[in-house]
Amino acid sequence: MADKDGLKIAKDYHVSEPFANMGGSYIKGAAGLDWGMRKHLSHIFDPKSGNTVMFAFDHGYFMGSTAGLERLDIVVPKLMPYIDCLMGTRGALRTCIPAENRKAVALRVSSGSSMLNDDLSHEVVAVDIEDAIRMNADCMAVQTFIGADGQLQSLDNLSRVINAGFKYSIPTLGVVAVGKDMERTDRYFKLATRIIAEMGVQMVKTYYCDNFEEVVAACPVPIVVAGGKKLPEAEALTMAYRSIQGGARGLDMGRNIFQSDHAVEMAQAIGKIVHEGFTDKEALEFYQDAIH
């Protein structure tokens, strides 16, 4: 077993070279997957752009009622025409989202934390594979804490979901959690995304950082960038543009959409960057024109 002493610093990321093992698939890392897995992934990642606009509204699973998401039944349906994938809990999806919708579903399956906890890293698998199948989920999302007190339990949760997903051809989304004591650096995100990918997930959700293109190059599955805290619209669009330019295959801009004063127009602007190649300046101009 390798030890930590004497390790060389990784540096040969070959960021200008495309992923070598596409195998006829437009989705990174999917060449060796079965038909069912690839079918689910094609619901999430648009076949034309290869990218996705994911919309997370699962904040209530640990934050309770969240500003901007007080009424899921009103907020989310208005945004659905402009997104590709709904990321939510089974409770929110079943009660607030019309079943007739045609959007992909990223089902939150880990739980156990709340804002009342000092340490959010101790979660469990709260949704079994049978319920994910009943909900026709296109992937199962697991919060994953690397470097936190609950890392072992977190990776055990992830392994259990991945194993069940392979059995029934449902992809797993590993969500990189950043706790209060964790550094938001490329060094940390290279570590976390690579560990999660090598566990066997089909996609990773993480944050944008400096040297992001190296994080992407070192991760053998698609990366979707989380928006994180609410930013001014211009800053959020710049982060979105830099993420896609850096190799991200999608954006999940939850709070930067639903906490915007013009959520629908913001979702549209994000989609312009993700699917139509708009720059951040072009997307901001679109957003400003749309709200006036």
DATA-V380834 format. One record per residue. RES is the residue in three letters. SS is DSSP state (helix for helix, strand for strand, loop for the rest). D_CENTER is the distance of its C-alpha to the mean C-alpha in whole Angstrom. Layout:
# DATA-V380834
res=RES ss=SS d_center=D_CENTER
res=RES ss=SS d_center=D_CENTER
This chain:
# DATA-V380834
res=MET ss=loop d_center=32
res=ALA ss=loop d_center=31
res=ASP ss=loop d_center=31
res=LYS ss=loop d_center=30
res=ASP ss=loop d_center=33
res=GLY ss=loop d_center=34
res=LEU ss=loop d_center=31
res=LYS ss=loop d_center=30
res=ILE ss=loop d_center=28
res=ALA ss=loop d_center=25
res=LYS ss=loop d_center=26
res=ASP ss=loop d_center=26
res=TYR ss=loop d_center=22
res=HIS ss=loop d_center=24
res=VAL ss=loop d_center=21
res=SER ss=loop d_center=24
res=GLU ss=loop d_center=24
res=PRO ss=loop d_center=21
res=PHE ss=loop d_center=20
res=ALA ss=loop d_center=23
res=ASN ss=loop d_center=22
res=MET ss=loop d_center=21
res=GLY ss=loop d_center=24
res=GLY ss=loop d_center=24
res=SER ss=loop d_center=20
res=TYR ss=loop d_center=18
res=ILE ss=loop d_center=15
res=LYS ss=loop d_center=15
res=GLY ss=loop d_center=16
res=ALA ss=loop d_center=17
res=ALA ss=loop d_center=20
res=GLY ss=loop d_center=21
res=LEU ss=loop d_center=20
res=ASP ss=loop d_center=22
res=TRP ss=helix d_center=22
res=GLY ss=helix d_center=20
res=MET ss=helix d_center=17
res=ARG ss=helix d_center=17
res=LYS ss=helix d_center=18
res=HIS ss=helix d_center=15
res=LEU ss=helix d_center=13
res=SER ss=helix d_center=15
res=HIS ss=helix d_center=14
res=ILE ss=helix d_center=11
res=PHE ss=loop d_center=12
res=ASP ss=loop d_center=15
res=PRO ss=loop d_center=18
res=LYS ss=loop d_center=19
res=SER ss=loop d_center=17
res=GLY ss=loop d_center=15
res=ASN ss=loop d_center=12
res=THR ss=strand d_center=10
res=VAL ss=strand d_center=9
res=MET ss=strand d_center=7
res=PHE ss=strand d_center=9
res=ALA ss=strand d_center=8
res=PHE ss=loop d_center=12
res=ASP ss=loop d_center=12
res=HIS ss=loop d_center=13
res=GLY ss=helix d_center=17
res=TYR ss=helix d_center=16
res=PHE ss=helix d_center=17
res=MET ss=helix d_center=18
res=GLY ss=loop d_center=20
res=SER ss=loop d_center=21
res=THR ss=loop d_center=19
res=ALA ss=loop d_center=21
res=GLY ss=loop d_center=20
res=LEU ss=loop d_center=19
res=GLU ss=loop d_center=22
res=ARG ss=loop d_center=23
res=LEU ss=helix d_center=20
res=ASP ss=helix d_center=22
res=ILE ss=helix d_center=23
res=VAL ss=helix d_center=20
res=VAL ss=helix d_center=17
res=PRO ss=helix d_center=20
res=LYS ss=helix d_center=21
res=LEU ss=helix d_center=17
res=MET ss=helix d_center=17
res=PRO ss=helix d_center=19
res=TYR ss=helix d_center=17
res=ILE ss=loop d_center=13
res=ASP ss=loop d_center=12
res=CYS ss=strand d_center=10
res=LEU ss=strand d_center=11
res=MET ss=strand d_center=8
res=GLY ss=strand d_center=11
res=THR ss=loop d_center=14
res=ARG ss=helix d_center=17
res=GLY ss=helix d_center=19
res=ALA ss=helix d_center=18
res=LEU ss=helix d_center=17
res=ARG ss=helix d_center=21
res=THR ss=helix d_center=23
res=CYS ss=helix d_center=21
res=ILE ss=loop d_center=20
res=PRO ss=loop d_center=22
res=ALA ss=loop d_center=22
res=GLU ss=loop d_center=23
res=ASN ss=loop d_center=20
res=ARG ss=loop d_center=19
res=LYS ss=loop d_center=15
res=ALA ss=strand d_center=13
res=VAL ss=strand d_center=12
res=ALA ss=strand d_center=9
res=LEU ss=strand d_center=11
res=ARG ss=strand d_center=11
res=VAL ss=loop d_center=14
res=SER ss=strand d_center=14
res=SER ss=strand d_center=16
res=GLY ss=loop d_center=19
res=SER ss=loop d_center=19
res=SER ss=loop d_center=20
res=MET ss=loop d_center=21
res=LEU ss=loop d_center=24
res=ASN ss=loop d_center=23
res=ASP ss=loop d_center=24
res=ASP ss=loop d_center=22
res=LEU ss=loop d_center=18
res=SER ss=loop d_center=18
res=HIS ss=loop d_center=20
res=GLU ss=loop d_center=18
res=VAL ss=strand d_center=19
res=VAL ss=strand d_center=18
res=ALA ss=loop d_center=19
res=VAL ss=loop d_center=18
res=ASP ss=loop d_center=20
res=ILE ss=helix d_center=20
res=GLU ss=helix d_center=22
res=ASP ss=helix d_center=21
res=ALA ss=helix d_center=18
res=ILE ss=helix d_center=20
res=ARG ss=helix d_center=22
res=MET ss=loop d_center=19
res=ASN ss=loop d_center=18
res=ALA ss=loop d_center=15
res=ASP ss=loop d_center=13
res=CYS ss=strand d_center=11
res=MET ss=strand d_center=11
res=ALA ss=strand d_center=8
res=VAL ss=strand d_center=10
res=GLN ss=strand d_center=10
res=THR ss=strand d_center=12
res=PHE ss=strand d_center=15
res=ILE ss=loop d_center=16
res=GLY ss=loop d_center=19
res=ALA ss=loop d_center=20
res=ASP ss=loop d_center=23
res=GLY ss=loop d_center=21
res=GLN ss=helix d_center=19
res=LEU ss=helix d_center=21
res=GLN ss=helix d_center=21
res=SER ss=helix d_center=17
res=LEU ss=helix d_center=17
res=ASP ss=helix d_center=20
res=ASN ss=helix d_center=17
res=LEU ss=helix d_center=15
res=SER ss=helix d_center=18
res=ARG ss=helix d_center=19
res=VAL ss=helix d_center=16
res=ILE ss=helix d_center=16
res=ASN ss=helix d_center=20
res=ALA ss=helix d_center=20
res=GLY ss=helix d_center=17
res=PHE ss=helix d_center=19
res=LYS ss=helix d_center=22
res=TYR ss=helix d_center=21
res=SER ss=loop d_center=19
res=ILE ss=loop d_center=16
res=PRO ss=strand d_center=13
res=THR ss=strand d_center=11
res=LEU ss=strand d_center=7
res=GLY ss=strand d_center=8
res=VAL ss=strand d_center=6
res=VAL ss=strand d_center=9
res=ALA ss=strand d_center=11
res=VAL ss=loop d_center=13
res=GLY ss=loop d_center=17
res=LYS ss=loop d_center=20
res=ASP ss=loop d_center=21
res=MET ss=loop d_center=19
res=GLU ss=loop d_center=19
res=ARG ss=loop d_center=16
res=THR ss=loop d_center=18
res=ASP ss=helix d_center=17
res=ARG ss=helix d_center=19
res=TYR ss=helix d_center=17
res=PHE ss=helix d_center=14
res=LYS ss=helix d_center=16
res=LEU ss=helix d_center=17
res=ALA ss=helix d_center=14
res=THR ss=helix d_center=12
res=ARG ss=helix d_center=15
res=ILE ss=helix d_center=16
res=ILE ss=helix d_center=13
res=ALA ss=helix d_center=13
res=GLU ss=helix d_center=17
res=MET ss=helix d_center=16
res=GLY ss=loop d_center=15
res=VAL ss=loop d_center=12
res=GLN ss=loop d_center=11
res=MET ss=strand d_center=8
res=VAL ss=strand d_center=6
res=LYS ss=strand d_center=3
res=THR ss=strand d_center=6
res=TYR ss=loop d_center=9
res=TYR ss=loop d_center=12
res=CYS ss=loop d_center=15
res=ASP ss=loop d_center=18
res=ASN ss=loop d_center=19
res=PHE ss=helix d_center=15
res=GLU ss=helix d_center=17
res=GLU ss=helix d_center=18
res=VAL ss=helix d_center=15
res=VAL ss=helix d_center=13
res=ALA ss=helix d_center=17
res=ALA ss=helix d_center=17
res=CYS ss=loop d_center=14
res=PRO ss=loop d_center=15
res=VAL ss=loop d_center=12
res=PRO ss=strand d_center=9
res=ILE ss=strand d_center=7
res=VAL ss=strand d_center=4
res=VAL ss=strand d_center=6
res=ALA ss=strand d_center=6
res=GLY ss=loop d_center=9
res=GLY ss=loop d_center=11
res=LYS ss=loop d_center=15
res=LYS ss=loop d_center=16
res=LEU ss=loop d_center=18
res=PRO ss=loop d_center=21
res=GLU ss=helix d_center=20
res=ALA ss=helix d_center=21
res=GLU ss=helix d_center=19
res=ALA ss=helix d_center=16
res=LEU ss=helix d_center=17
res=THR ss=helix d_center=18
res=MET ss=helix d_center=15
res=ALA ss=helix d_center=13
res=TYR ss=helix d_center=16
res=ARG ss=helix d_center=16
res=SER ss=helix d_center=12
res=ILE ss=helix d_center=13
res=GLN ss=helix d_center=17
res=GLY ss=loop d_center=16
res=GLY ss=loop d_center=14
res=ALA ss=loop d_center=10
res=ARG ss=loop d_center=10
res=GLY ss=strand d_center=8
res=LEU ss=strand d_center=7
res=ASP ss=strand d_center=6
res=MET ss=loop d_center=9
res=GLY ss=helix d_center=10
res=ARG ss=helix d_center=13
res=ASN ss=helix d_center=14
res=ILE ss=helix d_center=15
res=PHE ss=helix d_center=16
res=GLN ss=loop d_center=18
res=SER ss=loop d_center=20
res=ASP ss=loop d_center=23
res=HIS ss=loop d_center=22
res=ALA ss=helix d_center=19
res=VAL ss=helix d_center=20
res=GLU ss=helix d_center=21
res=MET ss=helix d_center=18
res=ALA ss=helix d_center=16
res=GLN ss=helix d_center=18
res=ALA ss=helix d_center=18
res=ILE ss=helix d_center=15
res=GLY ss=helix d_center=15
res=LYS ss=helix d_center=18
res=ILE ss=helix d_center=16
res=VAL ss=helix d_center=14
res=HIS ss=helix d_center=16
res=GLU ss=helix d_center=20
res=GLY ss=loop d_center=20
res=PHE ss=loop d_center=21
res=THR ss=loop d_center=21
res=ASP ss=helix d_center=20
res=LYS ss=helix d_center=24
res=GLU ss=helix d_center=24
res=ALA ss=helix d_center=21
res=LEU ss=helix d_center=23
res=GLU ss=helix d_center=26
res=PHE ss=helix d_center=25
res=TYR ss=helix d_center=23
res=GLN ss=helix d_center=27
res=ASP ss=helix d_center=29
res=ALA ss=helix d_center=27
res=ILE ss=helix d_center=27
res=HIS ss=loop d_center=31
